[in-house]
Amino acid sequence: MRIGVFTDTYLPNTNGVVTVIRLMERELRKKGHEVCIFAPVYPGYKDVAPGIYRFPSLKFLQYEGLRVAIPYDRKALRVISSLDMIHSHDPFSIGLLALWASKRYHIPHIFTYHGLLTEYRNYLPRPIRPSRRTVERLSRVFCDRCDAIISPSVQMKRVLKGYGMASPIFPLPFGVDEEEFSRPITWNVRAALDLPTESLLLHVGRLGWEKNVEFLLRSFKRLLSYQDGIRLIIAGDGPRRTALEDCAAELGIAPYVVFTGHLPREMLIDLYKQATLFVFSSKTETLGLVLLEAMMAGIPPVALGKMGVLDVVSSGKTGILAKEDEEDFAACCHSLLQNEEKRRTMGKAARKHAIAHSAQASMVRLLEIYEEARRWKKQPPVRFDR
């Protein structure tokens, strides 16, 4: 198949959506499919791989890293007309192009609903901020014009069903690359960051308000009151980094918290593999890809039992689901830090779960969904010659 991937966020940006798309395109190509990427231009960045079509774009001031594309390019439009499958990943300007192309050329269109969009309204100024109900309605209108929807978790499927969507919804948590986590460690985190050889708690993610990192910092302060020799590493960057650093200082825990900023992929994987626990306090995750990455590294997570996290972590087996209470979260971390055997057992179970839900395993189901969508399209597409 010739598959078009339509996305409003792509390289050089780094986030969970980009990670999933990169894995998806690699696995599709391994299986002999042709993949064409349609994405915004990022100033100063040049693609080295073939099959990537960029549209002129403007910076979206309210959300760092997001570009607003002007989806018109003659060469790209000619390629689009020859696609066998469209897979979009955002409902914004390039997602709207995907809707148009699907209707114009009668191409099956799959849409992955990556983020809980109702929770991202706060990035818009109040005068233009839509209501939660409006976002739900717009999501329903967009999704019902697609042939099928992929939700990253069963929990997210329930949310989308609550919007009243009529299109079929397939839960498919696109997993982690097992191969990436199999190479030996080359970056010694403790030596590089001048850390003691003690327990390391790790959080990875974009530093936005929706990640609830302030809760994590307050919980860590509780943990420090009865657990010696620990450090919290916060890997990632985002609009709230300065505010979070200030929060750590105000709480009096700044000497025990390390903000690394963005790390290259290889260094991040080495960091996962040297952590003692993975800690995660987001309440809006449709899946929580970083949880699966930590689990692939054999690190048990302690996380809030909200949304897609419930599909990833089996509490007491592959990690611990804590209450949204700082004392309870700290106590859950403490219980694992004090019990190395339990931590190791959970880490092994976590890795086994991650392998069973790896990118390679997810690809099998994705291709099945593609084939189902192709069967639903009975009329031949209108095409230019390839």
Short mmCIF file of the C-alpha atoms (twelve columns), coordinates in Angstrom:
data_MODEL
# 
_entry.id   MODEL 
# 
loop_
_atom_site.group_PDB 
_atom_site.id 
_atom_site.type_symbol 
_atom_site.label_atom_id 
_atom_site.label_alt_id 
_atom_site.label_comp_id 
_atom_site.label_asym_id 
_atom_site.label_seq_id 
_atom_site.Cartn_x 
_atom_site.Cartn_y 
_atom_site.Cartn_z 
_atom_site.pdbx_PDB_model_num 
ATOM 1   C CA . MET A 1   0.000   0.000  0.000   1 
ATOM 2   C CA . ARG A 2   0.910   3.618  -0.444  1 
ATOM 3   C CA . ILE A 3   0.083   5.155  2.926   1 
ATOM 4   C CA . GLY A 4   -0.164  8.865  3.631   1 
ATOM 5   C CA . VAL A 5   0.565   9.977  7.195   1 
ATOM 6   C CA . PHE A 6   -0.904  13.423 7.884   1 
ATOM 7   C CA . THR A 7   0.332   15.212 10.998  1 
ATOM 8   C CA . ASP A 8   0.536   18.747 12.375  1 
ATOM 9   C CA . THR A 9   3.527   17.775 14.539  1 
ATOM 10  C CA . TYR A 10  6.639   16.050 13.243  1 
ATOM 11  C CA . LEU A 11  10.426  16.248 13.276  1 
ATOM 12  C CA . PRO A 12  12.317  18.158 14.586  1 
ATOM 13  C CA . ASN A 13  9.592   18.344 17.255  1 
ATOM 14  C CA . THR A 14  9.784   15.634 19.918  1 
ATOM 15  C CA . ASN A 15  6.721   14.332 21.723  1 
ATOM 16  C CA . GLY A 16  4.689   11.162 22.064  1 
ATOM 17  C CA . VAL A 17  2.858   11.675 18.764  1 
ATOM 18  C CA . VAL A 18  6.119   12.082 16.840  1 
ATOM 19  C CA . THR A 19  7.569   8.999  18.547  1 
ATOM 20  C CA . VAL A 20  4.542   6.922  17.526  1 
ATOM 21  C CA . ILE A 21  4.594   8.206  13.947  1 
ATOM 22  C CA . ARG A 22  8.316   7.500  13.560  1 
ATOM 23  C CA . LEU A 23  7.882   3.946  14.819  1 
ATOM 24  C CA . MET A 24  4.818   3.448  12.656  1 
ATOM 25  C CA . GLU A 25  6.483   4.604  9.452   1 
ATOM 26  C CA . ARG A 26  9.557   2.453  10.140  1 
ATOM 27  C CA . GLU A 27  7.505   -0.693 10.781  1 
ATOM 28  C CA . LEU A 28  5.294   -0.061 7.740   1 
ATOM 29  C CA . ARG A 29  8.353   0.278  5.515   1 
ATOM 30  C CA . LYS A 30  9.811   -2.917 6.952   1 
ATOM 31  C CA . LYS A 31  6.688   -4.702 5.760   1 
ATOM 32  C CA . GLY A 32  7.097   -3.336 2.245   1 
ATOM 33  C CA . HIS A 33  4.642   -0.445 2.323   1 
ATOM 34  C CA . GLU A 34  5.410   2.990  0.925   1 
ATOM 35  C CA . VAL A 35  4.949   5.791  3.463   1 
ATOM 36  C CA . CYS A 36  4.479   9.462  2.580   1 
ATOM 37  C CA . ILE A 37  4.587   12.025 5.390   1 
ATOM 38  C CA . PHE A 38  2.657   15.306 5.127   1 
ATOM 39  C CA . ALA A 39  3.700   17.798 7.791   1 
ATOM 40  C CA . PRO A 40  4.419   21.495 8.416   1 
ATOM 41  C CA . VAL A 41  7.693   23.209 7.614   1 
ATOM 42  C CA . TYR A 42  9.870   23.904 10.657  1 
ATOM 43  C CA . PRO A 43  12.205  26.849 9.953   1 
ATOM 44  C CA . GLY A 44  15.861  25.824 9.770   1 
ATOM 45  C CA . TYR A 45  15.128  22.097 9.612   1 
ATOM 46  C CA . LYS A 46  15.789  20.041 6.476   1 
ATOM 47  C CA . ASP A 47  14.661  16.488 5.892   1 
ATOM 48  C CA . VAL A 48  17.220  13.900 4.852   1 
ATOM 49  C CA . ALA A 49  14.787  11.025 4.330   1 
ATOM 50  C CA . PRO A 50  12.675  10.729 1.167   1 
ATOM 51  C CA . GLY A 51  8.887   10.736 1.052   1 
ATOM 52  C CA . ILE A 52  8.355   13.766 3.320   1 
ATOM 53  C CA . TYR A 53  6.221   16.615 2.007   1 
ATOM 54  C CA . ARG A 54  6.243   19.883 3.923   1 
ATOM 55  C CA . PHE A 55  3.706   22.705 3.839   1 
ATOM 56  C CA . PRO A 56  4.407   26.377 4.648   1 
ATOM 57  C CA . SER A 57  3.512   27.076 8.260   1 
ATOM 58  C CA . LEU A 58  3.183   29.701 10.971  1 
ATOM 59  C CA . LYS A 59  4.117   29.454 14.621  1 
ATOM 60  C CA . PHE A 60  1.236   28.767 17.002  1 
ATOM 61  C CA . LEU A 61  2.035   31.160 19.830  1 
ATOM 62  C CA . GLN A 62  -0.059  29.473 22.522  1 
ATOM 63  C CA . TYR A 63  1.512   25.997 22.218  1 
ATOM 64  C CA . GLU A 64  5.254   25.576 21.933  1 
ATOM 65  C CA . GLY A 65  6.332   23.330 19.064  1 
ATOM 66  C CA . LEU A 66  3.022   23.382 17.204  1 
ATOM 67  C CA . ARG A 67  2.906   24.860 13.705  1 
ATOM 68  C CA . VAL A 68  -0.170  25.958 11.802  1 
ATOM 69  C CA . ALA A 69  0.272   24.705 8.253   1 
ATOM 70  C CA . ILE A 70  -1.029  26.252 5.070   1 
ATOM 71  C CA . PRO A 71  -1.797  22.922 3.379   1 
ATOM 72  C CA . TYR A 72  -1.278  23.717 -0.261  1 
ATOM 73  C CA . ASP A 73  1.509   22.416 -2.467  1 
ATOM 74  C CA . ARG A 74  1.083   21.146 -6.035  1 
ATOM 75  C CA . LYS A 75  3.622   18.341 -5.724  1 
ATOM 76  C CA . ALA A 76  2.134   17.123 -2.446  1 
ATOM 77  C CA . LEU A 77  -1.417  17.246 -3.815  1 
ATOM 78  C CA . ARG A 78  -0.436  15.100 -6.785  1 
ATOM 79  C CA . VAL A 79  1.084   12.495 -4.434  1 
ATOM 80  C CA . ILE A 80  -1.990  12.599 -2.200  1 
ATOM 81  C CA . SER A 81  -4.254  11.679 -5.103  1 
ATOM 82  C CA . SER A 82  -2.343  8.401  -5.573  1 
ATOM 83  C CA . LEU A 83  -2.583  7.171  -1.966  1 
ATOM 84  C CA . ASP A 84  -4.215  3.878  -0.987  1 
ATOM 85  C CA . MET A 85  -4.689  4.834  2.665   1 
ATOM 86  C CA . ILE A 86  -4.780  8.036  4.708   1 
ATOM 87  C CA . HIS A 87  -3.835  7.996  8.384   1 
ATOM 88  C CA . SER A 88  -4.130  11.354 10.137  1 
ATOM 89  C CA . HIS A 89  -2.948  12.212 13.628  1 
ATOM 90  C CA . ASP A 90  -4.333  15.697 14.332  1 
ATOM 91  C CA . PRO A 91  -7.694  17.357 13.624  1 
ATOM 92  C CA . PHE A 92  -6.086  20.685 12.729  1 
ATOM 93  C CA . SER A 93  -5.009  22.184 9.390   1 
ATOM 94  C CA . ILE A 94  -3.291  19.089 7.973   1 
ATOM 95  C CA . GLY A 95  -5.982  16.867 9.477   1 
ATOM 96  C CA . LEU A 96  -8.565  18.923 7.566   1 
ATOM 97  C CA . LEU A 97  -6.512  18.364 4.411   1 
ATOM 98  C CA . ALA A 98  -6.717  14.628 5.096   1 
ATOM 99  C CA . LEU A 99  -10.518 14.878 5.371   1 
ATOM 100 C CA . TRP A 100 -10.710 16.724 2.065   1 
ATOM 101 C CA . ALA A 101 -8.386  14.283 0.277   1 
ATOM 102 C CA . SER A 102 -10.284 11.261 1.556   1 
ATOM 103 C CA . LYS A 103 -13.564 12.611 0.203   1 
ATOM 104 C CA . ARG A 104 -12.116 13.983 -3.038  1 
ATOM 105 C CA . TYR A 105 -10.247 10.820 -4.027  1 
ATOM 106 C CA . HIS A 106 -12.333 8.257  -2.140  1 
ATOM 107 C CA . ILE A 107 -9.390  7.052  -0.066  1 
ATOM 108 C CA . PRO A 108 -9.976  5.230  3.244   1 
ATOM 109 C CA . HIS A 109 -9.181  7.536  6.173   1 
ATOM 110 C CA . ILE A 110 -8.074  6.401  9.626   1 
ATOM 111 C CA . PHE A 111 -7.660  8.972  12.394  1 
ATOM 112 C CA . THR A 112 -5.757  8.426  15.645  1 
ATOM 113 C CA . TYR A 113 -7.186  10.530 18.488  1 
ATOM 114 C CA . HIS A 114 -3.945  10.991 20.423  1 
ATOM 115 C CA . GLY A 115 -4.734  13.644 23.010  1 
ATOM 116 C CA . LEU A 116 -7.573  14.562 25.328  1 
ATOM 117 C CA . LEU A 117 -8.282  17.786 23.452  1 
ATOM 118 C CA . THR A 118 -10.774 19.091 26.002  1 
ATOM 119 C CA . GLU A 119 -7.864  19.451 28.433  1 
ATOM 120 C CA . TYR A 120 -5.758  21.519 26.029  1 
ATOM 121 C CA . ARG A 121 -8.250  24.395 25.799  1 
ATOM 122 C CA . ASN A 122 -6.315  26.303 28.460  1 
ATOM 123 C CA . TYR A 123 -3.556  27.030 25.965  1 
ATOM 124 C CA . LEU A 124 -5.960  29.386 24.177  1 
ATOM 125 C CA . PRO A 125 -6.664  32.908 25.466  1 
ATOM 126 C CA . ARG A 126 -10.007 33.188 27.249  1 
ATOM 127 C CA . PRO A 127 -11.668 35.355 24.577  1 
ATOM 128 C CA . ILE A 128 -11.258 32.583 21.975  1 
ATOM 129 C CA . ARG A 129 -11.250 29.539 24.257  1 
ATOM 130 C CA . PRO A 130 -14.020 27.093 23.274  1 
ATOM 131 C CA . SER A 131 -16.142 25.367 25.877  1 
ATOM 132 C CA . ARG A 132 -15.612 21.709 26.701  1 
ATOM 133 C CA . ARG A 133 -18.905 20.874 24.976  1 
ATOM 134 C CA . THR A 134 -17.803 22.710 21.824  1 
ATOM 135 C CA . VAL A 135 -14.544 20.723 21.671  1 
ATOM 136 C CA . GLU A 136 -16.488 17.495 22.110  1 
ATOM 137 C CA . ARG A 137 -18.896 18.460 19.332  1 
ATOM 138 C CA . LEU A 138 -16.101 19.463 16.938  1 
ATOM 139 C CA . SER A 139 -14.283 16.207 17.715  1 
ATOM 140 C CA . ARG A 140 -17.435 14.253 16.901  1 
ATOM 141 C CA . VAL A 141 -17.965 16.136 13.618  1 
ATOM 142 C CA . PHE A 142 -14.361 15.479 12.531  1 
ATOM 143 C CA . CYS A 143 -14.280 11.823 13.579  1 
ATOM 144 C CA . ASP A 144 -17.628 10.969 12.001  1 
ATOM 145 C CA . ARG A 145 -16.178 12.010 8.645   1 
ATOM 146 C CA . CYS A 146 -13.410 9.414  9.004   1 
ATOM 147 C CA . ASP A 147 -13.800 5.723  8.197   1 
ATOM 148 C CA . ALA A 148 -12.430 4.574  11.549  1 
ATOM 149 C CA . ILE A 149 -10.914 6.001  14.710  1 
ATOM 150 C CA . ILE A 150 -7.979  4.588  16.641  1 
ATOM 151 C CA . SER A 151 -7.963  5.358  20.361  1 
ATOM 152 C CA . PRO A 152 -4.735  4.777  22.294  1 
ATOM 153 C CA . SER A 153 -6.605  2.988  25.111  1 
ATOM 154 C CA . VAL A 154 -9.913  1.421  26.103  1 
ATOM 155 C CA . GLN A 155 -10.424 4.313  28.521  1 
ATOM 156 C CA . MET A 156 -10.117 6.805  25.662  1 
ATOM 157 C CA . LYS A 157 -12.571 4.799  23.555  1 
ATOM 158 C CA . ARG A 158 -15.131 5.223  26.357  1 
ATOM 159 C CA . VAL A 159 -14.522 8.965  26.380  1 
ATOM 160 C CA . LEU A 160 -14.989 9.199  22.604  1 
ATOM 161 C CA . LYS A 161 -18.137 7.077  22.733  1 
ATOM 162 C CA . GLY A 162 -19.413 9.579  25.288  1 
ATOM 163 C CA . TYR A 163 -19.089 12.287 22.633  1 
ATOM 164 C CA . GLY A 164 -21.682 10.389 20.571  1 
ATOM 165 C CA . MET A 165 -19.348 9.349  17.745  1 
ATOM 166 C CA . ALA A 166 -20.790 7.035  15.116  1 
ATOM 167 C CA . SER A 167 -17.534 5.969  13.418  1 
ATOM 168 C CA . PRO A 168 -16.070 2.629  14.566  1 
ATOM 169 C CA . ILE A 169 -13.427 3.064  17.271  1 
ATOM 170 C CA . PHE A 170 -10.545 0.606  17.687  1 
ATOM 171 C CA . PRO A 171 -8.410  0.718  20.853  1 
ATOM 172 C CA . LEU A 172 -4.780  0.306  19.798  1 
ATOM 173 C CA . PRO A 173 -1.987  1.356  22.158  1 
ATOM 174 C CA . PHE A 174 0.910   1.681  19.717  1 
ATOM 175 C CA . GLY A 175 3.787   0.332  21.721  1 
ATOM 176 C CA . VAL A 176 7.502   0.820  22.172  1 
ATOM 177 C CA . ASP A 177 10.404  -0.372 20.053  1 
ATOM 178 C CA . GLU A 178 11.902  -3.368 21.863  1 
ATOM 179 C CA . GLU A 179 15.070  -3.158 19.772  1 
ATOM 180 C CA . GLU A 180 15.835  0.385  21.015  1 
ATOM 181 C CA . PHE A 181 15.911  -0.823 24.616  1 
ATOM 182 C CA . SER A 182 18.107  -3.851 23.955  1 
ATOM 183 C CA . ARG A 183 21.441  -2.103 23.353  1 
ATOM 184 C CA . PRO A 184 23.968  -1.683 26.194  1 
ATOM 185 C CA . ILE A 185 24.121  1.503  28.277  1 
ATOM 186 C CA . THR A 186 26.699  4.027  27.070  1 
ATOM 187 C CA . TRP A 187 25.765  7.115  29.142  1 
ATOM 188 C CA . ASN A 188 26.437  6.918  32.864  1 
ATOM 189 C CA . VAL A 189 23.717  9.157  34.287  1 
ATOM 190 C CA . ARG A 190 25.057  9.375  37.825  1 
ATOM 191 C CA . ALA A 191 28.554  10.330 36.687  1 
ATOM 192 C CA . ALA A 192 27.342  12.795 34.045  1 
ATOM 193 C CA . LEU A 193 24.919  14.576 36.385  1 
ATOM 194 C CA . ASP A 194 27.148  14.281 39.449  1 
ATOM 195 C CA . LEU A 195 24.553  12.285 41.375  1 
ATOM 196 C CA . PRO A 196 25.110  10.006 44.359  1 
ATOM 197 C CA . THR A 197 24.840  6.264  43.785  1 
ATOM 198 C CA . GLU A 198 21.424  6.244  45.386  1 
ATOM 199 C CA . SER A 199 17.842  5.714  44.241  1 
ATOM 200 C CA . LEU A 200 16.723  7.725  41.215  1 
ATOM 201 C CA . LEU A 201 13.076  8.563  40.612  1 
ATOM 202 C CA . LEU A 202 12.416  9.505  36.990  1 
ATOM 203 C CA . HIS A 203 9.695   11.508 35.285  1 
ATOM 204 C CA . VAL A 204 9.705   11.969 31.493  1 
ATOM 205 C CA . GLY A 205 7.373   14.209 29.555  1 
ATOM 206 C CA . ARG A 206 6.533   17.595 28.179  1 
ATOM 207 C CA . LEU A 207 6.467   20.158 30.963  1 
ATOM 208 C CA . GLY A 208 2.972   21.517 30.450  1 
ATOM 209 C CA . TRP A 209 0.271   22.175 33.024  1 
ATOM 210 C CA . GLU A 210 -1.681  19.076 31.892  1 
ATOM 211 C CA . LYS A 211 1.126   16.801 33.167  1 
ATOM 212 C CA . ASN A 212 0.396   17.720 36.803  1 
ATOM 213 C CA . VAL A 213 4.081   17.860 37.741  1 
ATOM 214 C CA . GLU A 214 3.437   20.211 40.681  1 
ATOM 215 C CA . PHE A 215 1.624   17.330 42.373  1 
ATOM 216 C CA . LEU A 216 4.676   15.154 41.767  1 
ATOM 217 C CA . LEU A 217 6.993   17.728 43.360  1 
ATOM 218 C CA . ARG A 218 4.780   18.013 46.445  1 
ATOM 219 C CA . SER A 219 4.626   14.225 46.729  1 
ATOM 220 C CA . PHE A 220 8.390   14.016 46.419  1 
ATOM 221 C CA . LYS A 221 8.756   16.485 49.288  1 
ATOM 222 C CA . ARG A 222 6.633   14.128 51.431  1 
ATOM 223 C CA . LEU A 223 8.797   11.200 50.390  1 
ATOM 224 C CA . LEU A 224 11.990  13.048 51.331  1 
ATOM 225 C CA . SER A 225 10.697  13.423 54.895  1 
ATOM 226 C CA . TYR A 226 11.096  9.678  55.522  1 
ATOM 227 C CA . GLN A 227 13.313  8.372  52.702  1 
ATOM 228 C CA . ASP A 228 17.003  9.237  52.514  1 
ATOM 229 C CA . GLY A 229 19.312  9.051  49.534  1 
ATOM 230 C CA . ILE A 230 16.915  9.772  46.682  1 
ATOM 231 C CA . ARG A 231 16.866  12.146 43.738  1 
ATOM 232 C CA . LEU A 232 14.085  13.103 41.324  1 
ATOM 233 C CA . ILE A 233 15.082  13.537 37.683  1 
ATOM 234 C CA . ILE A 234 12.642  15.400 35.445  1 
ATOM 235 C CA . ALA A 235 13.502  14.857 31.783  1 
ATOM 236 C CA . GLY A 236 11.835  16.987 29.144  1 
ATOM 237 C CA . ASP A 237 11.059  20.594 28.447  1 
ATOM 238 C CA . GLY A 238 8.041   22.788 27.976  1 
ATOM 239 C CA . PRO A 239 6.327   26.063 28.822  1 
ATOM 240 C CA . ARG A 240 6.117   25.356 32.574  1 
ATOM 241 C CA . ARG A 241 9.741   24.424 33.161  1 
ATOM 242 C CA . THR A 242 10.663  27.729 34.836  1 
ATOM 243 C CA . ALA A 243 7.526   27.629 36.997  1 
ATOM 244 C CA . LEU A 244 8.331   24.064 38.054  1 
ATOM 245 C CA . GLU A 245 11.910  24.950 38.937  1 
ATOM 246 C CA . ASP A 246 10.552  27.811 41.031  1 
ATOM 247 C CA . CYS A 247 8.071   25.432 42.665  1 
ATOM 248 C CA . ALA A 248 10.888  23.035 43.633  1 
ATOM 249 C CA . ALA A 249 12.806  25.956 45.167  1 
ATOM 250 C CA . GLU A 250 9.755   27.151 47.106  1 
ATOM 251 C CA . LEU A 251 9.196   23.636 48.449  1 
ATOM 252 C CA . GLY A 252 12.828  23.505 49.581  1 
ATOM 253 C CA . ILE A 253 13.617  20.432 47.476  1 
ATOM 254 C CA . ALA A 254 15.610  22.025 44.637  1 
ATOM 255 C CA . PRO A 255 18.915  20.343 45.676  1 
ATOM 256 C CA . TYR A 256 17.229  16.948 45.237  1 
ATOM 257 C CA . VAL A 257 15.549  17.621 41.877  1 
ATOM 258 C CA . VAL A 258 17.352  17.635 38.515  1 
ATOM 259 C CA . PHE A 259 15.748  19.174 35.412  1 
ATOM 260 C CA . THR A 260 17.615  17.799 32.397  1 
ATOM 261 C CA . GLY A 261 15.704  19.535 29.628  1 
ATOM 262 C CA . HIS A 262 15.351  17.734 26.313  1 
ATOM 263 C CA . LEU A 263 17.645  14.727 25.896  1 
ATOM 264 C CA . PRO A 264 18.647  12.893 22.693  1 
ATOM 265 C CA . ARG A 265 16.779  9.624  22.306  1 
ATOM 266 C CA . GLU A 266 19.782  7.410  23.072  1 
ATOM 267 C CA . MET A 267 20.555  9.281  26.297  1 
ATOM 268 C CA . LEU A 268 16.908  9.179  27.363  1 
ATOM 269 C CA . ILE A 269 16.783  5.401  26.960  1 
ATOM 270 C CA . ASP A 270 19.982  5.071  29.027  1 
ATOM 271 C CA . LEU A 271 18.325  7.241  31.684  1 
ATOM 272 C CA . TYR A 272 15.270  4.976  31.782  1 
ATOM 273 C CA . LYS A 273 17.463  1.923  32.257  1 
ATOM 274 C CA . GLN A 274 19.366  3.443  35.206  1 
ATOM 275 C CA . ALA A 275 16.317  4.736  37.103  1 
ATOM 276 C CA . THR A 276 15.021  3.014  40.211  1 
ATOM 277 C CA . LEU A 277 11.363  4.015  39.839  1 
ATOM 278 C CA . PHE A 278 9.336   5.802  37.208  1 
ATOM 279 C CA . VAL A 279 6.878   8.351  38.617  1 
ATOM 280 C CA . PHE A 280 3.950   9.766  36.654  1 
ATOM 281 C CA . SER A 281 1.232   12.115 37.844  1 
ATOM 282 C CA . SER A 282 -0.647  13.079 34.670  1 
ATOM 283 C CA . LYS A 283 -4.431  12.733 34.754  1 
ATOM 284 C CA . THR A 284 -5.109  13.371 31.062  1 
ATOM 285 C CA . GLU A 285 -3.073  10.713 29.242  1 
ATOM 286 C CA . THR A 286 -4.859  8.787  26.520  1 
ATOM 287 C CA . LEU A 287 -2.138  6.159  26.879  1 
ATOM 288 C CA . GLY A 288 1.074   7.401  28.499  1 
ATOM 289 C CA . LEU A 289 3.739   6.181  26.071  1 
ATOM 290 C CA . VAL A 290 6.478   7.069  28.550  1 
ATOM 291 C CA . LEU A 291 4.998   4.494  30.936  1 
ATOM 292 C CA . LEU A 292 5.489   1.771  28.341  1 
ATOM 293 C CA . GLU A 293 9.024   3.036  27.703  1 
ATOM 294 C CA . ALA A 294 9.870   2.813  31.394  1 
ATOM 295 C CA . MET A 295 8.336   -0.647 31.566  1 
ATOM 296 C CA . MET A 296 10.328  -1.754 28.512  1 
ATOM 297 C CA . ALA A 297 13.421  -0.709 30.467  1 
ATOM 298 C CA . GLY A 298 12.288  -2.952 33.337  1 
ATOM 299 C CA . ILE A 299 11.430  -0.046 35.642  1 
ATOM 300 C CA . PRO A 300 8.154   -0.317 37.608  1 
ATOM 301 C CA . PRO A 301 6.027   2.852  37.553  1 
ATOM 302 C CA . VAL A 302 4.119   4.584  40.313  1 
ATOM 303 C CA . ALA A 303 1.331   6.561  38.661  1 
ATOM 304 C CA . LEU A 304 -2.070  8.084  39.267  1 
ATOM 305 C CA . GLY A 305 -4.814  5.672  38.219  1 
ATOM 306 C CA . LYS A 306 -6.422  7.957  35.649  1 
ATOM 307 C CA . MET A 307 -7.448  7.639  31.980  1 
ATOM 308 C CA . GLY A 308 -5.157  5.571  29.731  1 
ATOM 309 C CA . VAL A 309 -2.780  4.775  32.591  1 
ATOM 310 C CA . LEU A 310 -5.380  2.224  33.712  1 
ATOM 311 C CA . ASP A 311 -4.799  0.288  30.474  1 
ATOM 312 C CA . VAL A 312 -1.021  0.219  30.933  1 
ATOM 313 C CA . VAL A 313 -0.340  -0.424 34.623  1 
ATOM 314 C CA . SER A 314 -1.727  -3.420 36.478  1 
ATOM 315 C CA . SER A 315 -1.491  -2.248 40.075  1 
ATOM 316 C CA . GLY A 316 0.483   -4.618 42.271  1 
ATOM 317 C CA . LYS A 317 1.821   -6.557 39.258  1 
ATOM 318 C CA . THR A 318 3.549   -4.234 36.780  1 
ATOM 319 C CA . GLY A 319 3.581   -1.123 38.973  1 
ATOM 320 C CA . ILE A 320 1.460   0.731  41.502  1 
ATOM 321 C CA . LEU A 321 -1.559  2.955  40.873  1 
ATOM 322 C CA . ALA A 322 -1.697  5.595  43.579  1 
ATOM 323 C CA . LYS A 323 -4.546  7.786  44.747  1 
ATOM 324 C CA . GLU A 324 -4.559  11.464 43.886  1 
ATOM 325 C CA . ASP A 325 -3.180  12.195 47.329  1 
ATOM 326 C CA . GLU A 326 0.378   13.342 47.967  1 
ATOM 327 C CA . GLU A 327 0.846   11.191 51.053  1 
ATOM 328 C CA . ASP A 328 -0.473  8.073  49.318  1 
ATOM 329 C CA . PHE A 329 1.716   8.681  46.251  1 
ATOM 330 C CA . ALA A 330 4.788   9.122  48.473  1 
ATOM 331 C CA . ALA A 331 3.919   5.991  50.457  1 
ATOM 332 C CA . CYS A 332 3.613   3.922  47.260  1 
ATOM 333 C CA . CYS A 333 7.060   5.067  46.161  1 
ATOM 334 C CA . HIS A 334 8.486   4.361  49.609  1 
ATOM 335 C CA . SER A 335 7.090   0.828  49.660  1 
ATOM 336 C CA . LEU A 336 8.913   -0.072 46.437  1 
ATOM 337 C CA . LEU A 337 12.124  1.702  47.368  1 
ATOM 338 C CA . GLN A 338 12.252  -0.313 50.588  1 
ATOM 339 C CA . ASN A 339 11.619  -3.667 48.917  1 
ATOM 340 C CA . GLU A 340 14.178  -4.481 46.229  1 
ATOM 341 C CA . GLU A 341 12.835  -7.980 45.575  1 
ATOM 342 C CA . LYS A 342 9.315   -6.657 44.980  1 
ATOM 343 C CA . ARG A 343 10.708  -3.917 42.751  1 
ATOM 344 C CA . ARG A 344 12.658  -6.407 40.658  1 
ATOM 345 C CA . THR A 345 9.659   -8.731 40.314  1 
ATOM 346 C CA . MET A 346 7.442   -5.852 39.200  1 
ATOM 347 C CA . GLY A 347 10.133  -4.643 36.800  1 
ATOM 348 C CA . LYS A 348 10.300  -8.040 35.101  1 
ATOM 349 C CA . ALA A 349 6.508   -8.200 34.812  1 
ATOM 350 C CA . ALA A 350 6.453   -4.631 33.482  1 
ATOM 351 C CA . ARG A 351 8.978   -5.471 30.758  1 
ATOM 352 C CA . LYS A 352 7.044   -8.587 29.792  1 
ATOM 353 C CA . HIS A 353 3.894   -6.477 29.405  1 
ATOM 354 C CA . ALA A 354 5.724   -3.862 27.323  1 
ATOM 355 C CA . ILE A 355 7.163   -6.516 24.996  1 
ATOM 356 C CA . ALA A 356 3.691   -8.001 24.473  1 
ATOM 357 C CA . HIS A 357 2.502   -4.523 23.446  1 
ATOM 358 C CA . SER A 358 5.569   -3.513 21.435  1 
ATOM 359 C CA . ALA A 359 5.465   -1.499 18.225  1 
ATOM 360 C CA . GLN A 360 6.026   -4.694 16.284  1 
ATOM 361 C CA . ALA A 361 2.981   -6.344 17.895  1 
ATOM 362 C CA . SER A 362 0.873   -3.205 17.409  1 
ATOM 363 C CA . MET A 363 1.681   -3.115 13.692  1 
ATOM 364 C CA . VAL A 364 -0.099  -6.408 13.089  1 
ATOM 365 C CA . ARG A 365 -3.369  -4.976 14.416  1 
ATOM 366 C CA . LEU A 366 -2.888  -1.668 12.604  1 
ATOM 367 C CA . LEU A 367 -2.644  -3.418 9.242   1 
ATOM 368 C CA . GLU A 368 -5.820  -5.352 10.059  1 
ATOM 369 C CA . ILE A 369 -7.628  -2.051 10.688  1 
ATOM 370 C CA . TYR A 370 -6.313  -0.696 7.382   1 
ATOM 371 C CA . GLU A 371 -7.651  -3.722 5.518   1 
ATOM 372 C CA . GLU A 372 -11.059 -3.394 7.180   1 
ATOM 373 C CA . ALA A 373 -11.233 0.269  6.154   1 
ATOM 374 C CA . ARG A 374 -10.295 -0.618 2.571   1 
ATOM 375 C CA . ARG A 375 -13.125 -3.133 2.373   1 
ATOM 376 C CA . TRP A 376 -15.603 -0.479 3.481   1 
ATOM 377 C CA . LYS A 377 -14.749 1.643  0.443   1 
ATOM 378 C CA . LYS A 378 -16.673 0.043  -2.413  1 
ATOM 379 C CA . GLN A 379 -16.105 2.566  -5.190  1 
ATOM 380 C CA . PRO A 380 -12.684 2.911  -6.865  1 
ATOM 381 C CA . PRO A 381 -10.800 6.119  -6.019  1 
ATOM 382 C CA . VAL A 382 -10.389 8.973  -8.488  1 
ATOM 383 C CA . ARG A 383 -6.660  9.219  -9.216  1 
ATOM 384 C CA . PHE A 384 -4.034  10.817 -11.346 1 
ATOM 385 C CA . ASP A 385 -1.594  8.407  -12.951 1 
ATOM 386 C CA . ARG A 386 1.156   7.384  -10.555 1 
# 
